[in-house]
Amino acid sequence: MSVKLTNAQIAWRAAQDIPDGAYVNLGIGFPEMVAKFKPEGREVIYHTENGILDFGEAPPVGAEDWDLINAGKKAVTLNPGASFFHHADSFAMVRGGHLDVAILGAYEIAENGDLANWSTGPGSVPAVGGAMDLVHGARRVCVITDHTTKDGRPKLLKRCRLPLTGVGCVTTVYTSLAVIDIVASRFVLREKLAGISFDELQALTEAELVVEGAVKDLIVPEV
């Protein structure tokens, strides 16, 4: 599929749906990009598992303070009023339901909301981090991902085949082709790129895509 969003555009689209005043955890790697696209005038309080609440943008190259890092070991800055706490307290926040949104990457997502994002199976190097806590502690769990694997296989499945991170936990999927909510164990299509037909999108999705009402065009800027 030649027409698709870049990772930056997927991250931009996901950022637009974060509510004002939300407490948010971003997964390591690709999901960290979401922080770059916070809408102007909107307050988002970012949490990181290693013990910072309300960190800010990445510092300029050469100005890093390597005592200030996120869970992905990337340098961050602090917003006024930011706080530090023990790793155990950080996970108490997660497990206690104090996060509004968690945004994670994925290997596979099932139509019932199951998520596989920590292991590709036998022979892989597991790297679960805090994902298993996040997917059941956050009020809303969003996934950002390419719609298919590098070799063109669907990532949105009837059932996950890889080891699960969480069961029935995903609420919304932002892909390189569409925005899809998971409602009553179904993939409900909300937005899609204008350059791809519904049938073409369905052919790249193993599970059935359900349409409820109008499907909007997925429109993003060049970022």
RARA-V59836 format. One record per residue. N is the residue number from 1. PSI is psi in radians with two decimals (NA if undefined). OMEGA is omega in degrees with one decimal (NA if undefined). D_LAST is the distance of its C-alpha to the last C-alpha in whole Angstrom. Layout:
BEGIN
n=(N/N)
psi=(PSI/PSI)
omega=(OMEGA/OMEGA)
d_last=(D_LAST/D_LAST)
END
This chain:
BEGIN
n=(1/2/3/4/5/6/7/8/9/10/11/12/13/14/15/16/17/18/19/20/21/22/23/24/25/26/27/28/29/30/31/32/33/34/35/36/37/38/39/40/41/42/43/44/45/46/47/48/49/50/51/52/53/54/55/56/57/58/59/60/61/62/63/64/65/66/67/68/69/70/71/72/73/74/75/76/77/78/79/80/81/82/83/84/85/86/87/88/89/90/91/92/93/94/95/96/97/98/99/100/101/102/103/104/105/106/107/108/109/110/111/112/113/114/115/116/117/118/119/120/121/122/123/124/125/126/127/128/129/130/131/132/133/134/135/136/137/138/139/140/141/142/143/144/145/146/147/148/149/150/151/152/153/154/155/156/157/158/159/160/161/162/163/164/165/166/167/168/169/170/171/172/173/174/175/176/177/178/179/180/181/182/183/184/185/186/187/188/189/190/191/192/193/194/195/196/197/198/199/200/201/202/203/204/205/206/207/208/209/210/211/212/213/214/215/216/217/218/219/220/221/222/223)
psi=(1.97/-0.50/1.88/2.84/2.63/2.93/-0.70/-0.68/-0.65/-0.79/-0.71/-0.82/-0.74/-0.66/-0.51/-0.35/0.02/2.12/2.68/2.33/0.14/2.57/2.15/2.41/2.30/2.27/2.80/2.46/-2.31/-0.81/-0.46/-0.43/-0.42/-0.60/-0.44/-0.35/0.45/2.20/2.47/2.35/-0.04/2.33/2.22/2.24/1.93/2.39/2.46/2.46/-0.48/0.01/0.69/2.42/2.22/0.88/2.79/-2.68/2.85/2.48/2.83/2.64/2.26/-0.23/0.26/2.50/1.85/0.10/-0.17/1.67/2.75/-3.03/-0.39/0.19/0.47/2.49/2.44/2.94/3.06/2.41/2.74/2.26/0.04/2.70/2.72/2.62/2.90/2.64/-0.71/-0.66/-0.61/-0.77/-0.42/-0.62/-0.80/-0.93/-0.38/0.05/0.52/0.04/2.36/-0.66/2.41/2.32/2.11/2.82/3.12/2.57/-0.73/2.55/2.32/2.75/-0.33/0.09/0.01/2.57/2.37/1.97/0.25/-0.28/2.43/0.26/-2.93/2.35/-0.14/2.92/1.81/2.48/1.16/-0.55/-2.33/0.19/-0.71/-0.55/-0.75/-0.73/-0.33/-0.08/-0.56/2.59/-0.57/2.30/2.04/2.56/2.38/2.31/2.76/2.65/-0.49/2.95/3.04/-0.48/0.27/0.14/2.56/2.51/-0.28/1.87/2.90/-0.76/2.48/2.52/-0.39/2.88/2.37/2.53/-0.72/2.76/2.22/0.67/-0.41/2.38/-0.65/2.47/2.18/1.95/3.14/-0.10/-0.34/2.90/2.20/2.20/2.63/1.98/2.14/0.81/0.64/2.58/1.91/2.03/2.16/-0.73/2.61/2.76/2.44/-0.43/0.04/2.37/2.88/-0.76/-0.66/-0.71/-0.73/-0.62/-0.37/0.12/2.14/-0.82/2.81/2.38/2.25/2.41/2.16/1.78/-2.90/2.43/2.10/2.72/2.39/1.83/2.16/2.72/2.98/1.90/NA)
omega=(-175.6/-178.4/176.7/179.6/170.6/176.4/-179.8/179.4/175.5/179.5/177.7/-177.4/179.4/-178.2/-177.0/-176.8/178.5/-176.4/175.2/178.8/-176.7/171.4/-166.1/170.6/178.5/178.9/-179.0/177.2/-176.8/-178.5/179.2/-178.7/-178.1/-176.8/-179.0/-169.1/176.2/179.7/-178.0/178.3/-179.8/178.5/175.0/-178.5/-176.2/-179.4/175.4/-171.3/-177.5/167.0/172.6/172.6/178.6/171.7/-175.7/-176.3/174.7/178.8/174.9/177.5/-178.4/-179.3/-177.4/167.6/-171.5/165.8/179.5/-178.9/174.8/-176.8/177.0/178.9/175.6/-178.2/177.7/170.0/-179.5/171.9/175.7/-179.4/177.9/-178.3/176.9/179.4/-178.8/177.7/-179.8/177.4/178.2/179.6/173.2/175.0/-179.2/-174.8/-179.3/176.6/-176.4/176.7/178.9/-174.2/166.7/178.9/-172.5/170.4/-176.7/165.0/-179.0/172.6/178.4/-177.1/177.5/178.1/175.2/-179.0/171.7/-178.4/-175.0/-177.3/175.6/175.4/-177.6/178.9/179.9/174.8/-176.7/179.9/-172.3/-178.2/-179.9/-171.9/-177.4/175.4/-175.9/-173.9/178.1/178.6/-178.9/-179.1/-179.7/-179.1/-179.8/178.3/171.3/-171.8/166.1/-175.9/179.5/173.8/-179.1/178.4/171.6/179.4/-179.7/173.1/176.9/-165.0/170.7/175.8/177.3/177.8/-179.6/178.1/-173.9/169.2/180.0/-177.4/175.2/-170.0/-173.7/178.8/-178.3/177.7/175.1/-177.7/178.3/-177.9/-169.6/168.4/-171.9/172.7/173.3/-176.2/178.3/177.6/177.3/171.9/-179.9/-176.2/179.8/-178.8/173.1/176.1/-179.0/-176.8/178.6/179.3/176.9/-178.5/177.9/178.2/178.7/179.3/179.5/-177.5/-177.1/-179.3/-179.2/171.6/-178.1/177.3/175.9/-176.6/-175.9/173.5/-178.0/171.3/176.6/-174.6/179.8/177.5/171.0/-177.7/NA)
d_last=(20/18/16/14/10/9/10/6/6/10/10/8/11/13/13/14/17/18/21/22/24/23/24/22/22/19/20/20/18/15/15/15/11/12/13/10/9/13/13/15/19/19/21/20/23/22/25/25/28/29/30/28/27/24/23/20/17/17/20/19/20/24/24/24/27/28/30/27/25/24/25/23/24/21/22/21/22/25/24/28/30/28/31/32/34/36/34/37/36/32/33/36/33/31/34/36/33/31/28/26/23/22/19/20/19/22/24/26/26/29/30/32/29/30/28/28/26/28/30/30/34/37/36/33/32/32/29/30/29/29/28/31/31/28/28/32/31/28/29/25/24/21/19/16/17/17/19/21/23/22/25/24/27/26/24/25/29/32/33/32/34/32/34/32/31/31/33/32/29/26/25/22/20/16/16/14/16/17/18/22/24/27/30/34/33/31/27/27/24/22/19/18/16/18/19/21/24/26/28/25/24/27/28/25/26/30/30/31/28/30/29/30/29/27/24/20/18/15/12/8/6/4/0)
END
